[in-house]
Amino acid sequence: MRVPPLETERLIIRPFTLNDLDDIHQILDVDLLAAEFGTEGANTRDERKSWLQWTILSYEELAKLNQPPYGDRAVVLKQTQQVIGACGFVPCFRAFEQLPSLRSGSQDADVYFKSPEFGLFYALSPTYQRQGYTTEAIQALINYAFTQLHLKRIVATTTYENVASIGVMRNVGMRIEKNPFPDPPWFQVVGILENRPANLRQTRS
């Protein structure tokens, strides 16, 4: 279940290598956190290196266990080979029946059991935002998940304030639902996409 490099018109989505450390540390721990939260919560370069090593090891270990290919992958600008962000598949464990469309009619109103869903993750350097790169990368992941993994459904989650993330959800055709409960913050808005032929767009892999 290794995900091969995925190629779009402008991007390559590939596994990370240790040579990507400085680029992804700059993007995740300097550019994005500084822009949104200040420096609070940023990892040191050594902490980011440990994460990158773990990410790279997980590609092979998850494949050995025949598990879904969770984990981050590098978003690379094809023209320059520059790493401009990260995206990937993540396990999303939450009480999805809080959402009206996924709610079971037989349960008590105040009891919502938790279940896992197959989720998307994406983060792009502010320098390259608002140019359609995130949508392009996420559509490639969706196409792979639906055509190669034969996934039934894929989700993405974010906060009410993250207009850019919600925009990506809409761009790839996700149905947007709002959680009627305020917590956790990252589960306030949920994008849901079912595996149907109309949701697949042309990419090269």
C-alpha positions as CSV (number, residue, x, y, z in Angstrom):
1,M,0.0,0.0,0.0
2,R,2.8,2.4,-0.7
3,V,1.6,5.6,-2.4
4,P,3.7,6.1,-5.6
5,P,4.7,9.7,-6.6
6,L,1.6,11.4,-7.9
7,E,2.1,13.9,-10.8
8,T,-0.3,16.7,-11.7
9,E,0.1,19.5,-14.2
10,R,2.3,21.6,-11.9
11,L,3.1,19.4,-8.9
12,I,4.7,16.2,-7.8
13,I,3.4,14.6,-4.5
14,R,6.1,12.3,-3.3
15,P,7.4,10.7,-0.1
16,F,9.6,12.9,2.1
17,T,13.3,12.3,2.3
18,L,15.8,13.5,5.0
19,N,17.0,16.1,2.5
20,D,13.7,17.8,2.8
21,L,14.3,18.7,6.5
22,D,15.2,22.4,6.1
23,D,12.4,23.1,3.6
24,I,9.6,21.5,5.6
25,H,10.9,22.9,8.9
26,Q,10.7,26.4,7.4
27,I,7.2,25.8,6.0
28,L,5.6,24.1,9.0
29,D,7.4,25.6,12.0
30,V,8.4,29.1,10.7
31,D,6.1,30.3,7.9
32,L,2.8,28.8,8.9
33,L,3.0,29.0,12.7
34,A,4.4,32.5,12.6
35,A,1.6,33.6,10.2
36,E,-1.2,32.0,12.2
37,F,-0.1,31.6,15.8
38,G,3.2,33.4,16.4
39,T,6.0,31.1,17.5
40,E,4.0,29.3,20.1
41,G,3.8,25.6,19.4
42,A,6.7,25.5,16.9
43,N,9.1,22.6,17.0
44,T,12.8,22.9,17.1
45,R,14.8,21.7,14.1
46,D,15.8,18.6,16.0
47,E,12.1,17.9,16.9
48,R,11.1,18.3,13.3
49,K,13.9,16.0,12.3
50,S,12.6,13.3,14.6
51,W,9.1,13.7,13.0
52,L,10.6,13.5,9.5
53,Q,12.5,10.3,10.4
54,W,9.3,8.8,11.9
55,T,7.3,9.8,8.8
56,I,9.8,8.2,6.4
57,L,10.0,5.0,8.4
58,S,6.2,4.8,8.5
59,Y,5.9,4.4,4.8
60,E,7.6,1.0,4.9
61,E,6.3,-0.1,8.2
62,L,2.6,0.6,7.4
63,A,3.1,-1.2,4.0
64,K,4.5,-4.3,5.8
65,L,1.3,-4.4,8.0
66,N,-1.0,-3.9,5.0
67,Q,-2.3,-0.8,6.6
68,P,-3.6,2.3,4.9
69,P,-0.8,4.6,3.7
70,Y,-1.2,7.2,6.4
71,G,1.4,10.0,6.7
72,D,2.6,13.2,5.1
73,R,4.1,13.6,1.7
74,A,6.0,16.4,0.1
75,V,4.3,18.8,-2.3
76,V,6.9,19.7,-4.9
77,L,6.7,22.4,-7.5
78,K,7.5,20.5,-10.7
79,Q,9.2,23.4,-12.5
80,T,11.8,24.1,-9.8
81,Q,11.7,20.9,-7.7
82,Q,11.1,23.1,-4.6
83,V,9.2,21.6,-1.7
84,I,6.3,24.0,-1.1
85,G,4.2,22.1,1.4
86,A,2.9,18.8,2.8
87,C,-0.2,16.8,2.3
88,G,-1.3,13.3,3.0
89,F,-3.7,10.8,4.6
90,V,-4.5,10.8,8.3
91,P,-6.8,8.7,10.5
92,C,-9.6,10.9,11.8
93,F,-11.1,9.6,15.0
94,R,-14.2,11.4,16.2
95,A,-17.9,11.2,16.9
96,F,-18.9,11.6,13.3
97,E,-22.6,11.0,14.2
98,Q,-22.7,14.5,15.6
99,L,-23.0,15.5,12.0
100,P,-26.6,15.5,10.8
101,S,-26.0,13.5,7.6
102,L,-24.1,10.7,9.3
103,R,-26.4,10.4,12.3
104,S,-28.1,7.2,13.1
105,G,-31.8,7.7,13.8
106,S,-31.9,4.9,16.4
107,Q,-29.5,6.5,18.9
108,D,-30.2,8.6,21.9
109,A,-29.9,12.3,21.2
110,D,-27.0,12.9,23.6
111,V,-25.0,9.8,22.9
112,Y,-22.5,9.8,19.9
113,F,-20.1,6.9,19.6
114,K,-16.7,7.6,18.0
115,S,-15.6,6.0,14.8
116,P,-12.6,6.4,12.5
117,E,-12.7,8.0,9.1
118,F,-10.1,8.3,6.3
119,G,-8.9,11.9,6.4
120,L,-6.9,14.4,4.4
121,F,-4.2,16.7,5.6
122,Y,-2.7,19.7,3.8
123,A,-0.4,22.6,4.5
124,L,1.2,24.9,2.1
125,S,3.8,27.7,2.4
126,P,2.1,31.1,2.5
127,T,4.3,32.1,-0.5
128,Y,2.5,29.6,-2.7
129,Q,-1.0,29.9,-1.4
130,R,-4.0,31.3,-3.4
131,Q,-2.6,29.8,-6.6
132,G,-4.6,26.6,-6.7
133,Y,-1.7,24.3,-5.6
134,T,-3.4,22.9,-2.6
135,T,-6.5,22.0,-4.5
136,E,-4.4,20.4,-7.2
137,A,-2.5,18.3,-4.7
138,I,-5.6,17.2,-2.8
139,Q,-7.4,16.2,-5.9
140,A,-4.5,13.9,-6.8
141,L,-4.7,12.3,-3.4
142,I,-8.5,11.9,-3.7
143,N,-8.1,10.3,-7.2
144,Y,-5.6,7.8,-5.8
145,A,-7.7,7.0,-2.7
146,F,-10.8,6.4,-4.8
147,T,-9.3,4.5,-7.8
148,Q,-6.4,2.6,-6.2
149,L,-7.5,2.1,-2.6
150,H,-11.2,1.9,-3.5
151,L,-12.1,4.1,-0.6
152,K,-15.8,4.6,0.1
153,R,-15.5,8.1,1.6
154,I,-12.9,10.7,2.5
155,V,-13.1,13.6,5.0
156,A,-11.3,16.8,5.9
157,T,-11.7,18.8,9.1
158,T,-11.0,22.4,10.1
159,T,-12.1,25.4,12.2
160,Y,-14.8,27.9,11.4
161,E,-12.2,30.6,10.8
162,N,-10.0,28.6,8.3
163,V,-11.6,30.0,5.2
164,A,-8.8,28.8,2.9
165,S,-9.1,25.2,4.1
166,I,-12.9,25.3,3.6
167,G,-12.3,26.7,0.2
168,V,-10.1,23.7,-0.7
169,M,-12.9,21.4,0.5
170,R,-15.4,23.1,-1.8
171,N,-13.0,23.2,-4.7
172,V,-12.6,19.4,-4.7
173,G,-16.4,18.9,-4.4
174,M,-16.8,18.1,-0.8
175,R,-20.1,18.5,1.0
176,I,-19.5,20.9,3.9
177,E,-21.1,20.2,7.2
178,K,-20.8,22.2,10.5
179,N,-20.6,20.4,13.8
180,P,-23.4,21.7,16.1
181,F,-21.0,21.3,19.0
182,P,-18.0,23.8,19.5
183,D,-15.3,21.3,20.5
184,P,-12.8,20.2,19.4
185,P,-11.9,23.3,17.4
186,W,-10.5,21.3,14.5
187,F,-13.8,19.5,14.1
188,Q,-16.0,22.5,13.7
189,V,-16.2,22.2,9.9
190,V,-16.1,18.8,8.1
191,G,-15.8,18.2,4.4
192,I,-17.2,14.9,3.2
193,L,-16.7,13.3,-0.3
194,E,-18.2,10.1,-1.4
195,N,-16.5,7.8,-4.0
196,R,-18.4,8.6,-7.2
197,P,-17.1,8.8,-10.8
198,A,-18.0,12.5,-10.9
199,N,-15.6,13.3,-8.1
200,L,-12.6,12.1,-10.1
201,R,-10.6,14.6,-12.1
202,Q,-7.7,14.0,-14.5
203,T,-4.2,13.7,-12.9
204,R,-1.2,11.7,-13.9
205,S,0.4,9.2,-11.6
